C-alpha cells in the first residue's frame, strides 16, 4: 500500500500482548449496549491484576443518519453498569449536541463572512 507521496505507509499491526481484554456485549435489543472488558493474559486466562471495565453504547437518530454515542461507565459490576448507563449516555449526548451546535455556528459564521457579488461566482 502506498500513500499519496508514493512512499509505503508504515503501520504497526503487532498485538499488544500486555493489554489484552475479553469483550462481552450485553444488549436490551432496544437502546442499550454495554461492553464488559475483562483483562486477560495472552493464554486467555483472566488477569486479576488489571481492572475490568464497562463501556456503554447507543445511537441517536438524526435527519442525517444515526450518530453513535459511547462512554465509559463508572461501574464494577454489570448491575452497576446498567444503573450508570442512562446518566452516562445523557452526558455524552449533551457533549455531542454542543459539538453540533459549535459546528453549525462556525459554518454560519463562515457563510456570513463571504461577500457575494451578483453575477460573479
Secondary structure as UniProt FT lines:
FT   TURN            4..5
FT   TURN            17..18
FT   STRAND          20..27
FT   STRAND          33..40
FT   TURN            42..43
FT   TURN            48..49
FT   STRAND          53..62
FT   TURN            63..64
FT   STRAND          65..73
FT   HELIX           78..112
FT   TURN            118..119
//
